[in-house]
Amino acid sequence: MPVTQTAKKALRQSRRKAESNRPVKTKAQTMLKKARKDPTQENLNQAFSALDKAAKKKIFHKAKVKRLKSRLSKLLSKSPTQSK
């Protein structure tokens, strides 16, 4: 456990930030799994939105989000359910 006053404060701050970041991160991860399992345009849009929100709040690095979105886009083009 932290000993100094500043370390205690830093612990409180990090716990508070983790608490507020958790729902955004889990939503992004859930949407990502859903889009990978069933790559439809609607699922991809939801995943892209959730990933962009996480990147905006700096929960995920922007390069990681770009990479994930790129891989999801490739899944859509390979998808057999896509008619055209």
N, C-alpha and C positions, 0 to 999 in steps of 0.2 A: 504494500500500500504506500501511497505517497506520504512523504514526511513534511516537506515544506509547504507553506501556504500557497505558493504559486503552482506547485504540482497538484495540490488538491483542487485548485480552481480549474486547472487544465483538464483534470479528470472529469469534473462536473461538466465542463464545456463539451468534451468529446462524447460523453454519454448523451448529452442533450442533442447534439448534432446527429449521432448515430440513431437515436430514437426518431428524429424527423426524417432521416434518409431511408430508413428501413422500408416504409411502404412504397416509396418510389422505386427502390431497387427490386423488391419482390414483384411489383407489378411488371416491370420491364422484363424480368426473368421469366415470369409466367407467360407473358405475351410472346416472348422469344420461343419458348417451348411449343406453344400453341401454333405459331407460324411454321416452325420446323416440322411439326407433325402433320399439319394440313396446310400446305402453302397456297392459300387462295389470296386474291387481291385484298379482300377485306381484312384477313388476318395479318397480312403484311403491313397494311396501313396502320393498324392498331399497334403492331410491334414497332414500326418506325416512329410513331408518335410517342410511345412510352420510352423508347431509347433516346429520342431527342430531348425529352423532358429530363431524363437522367443526366444527359450530357450538359444540359443547360445549368443544372444544379451542381455540376462537377462531381457527380457520383461515379460516372464512367468517364474515362478519357475520351476526347472527341475522336481520336484516331481509332480507338477500339470500336466506337459506335459506327464509324464509317465502314470499318472492316466487317462488322456484323451485318450491317445493312446490305453491303455488297454480296455477302454470302447468301443472305435471304433472297435477294433479287435473282441470283443464279438458280436457286431452288424453284422459283416461280417459273422460270423459263424451261426447266427440266420437267416440271410437273405434268403428269399424264392427264390430269383433270382439266388442264387448260385446253380449250377447244379453239382452233384456228390453224 
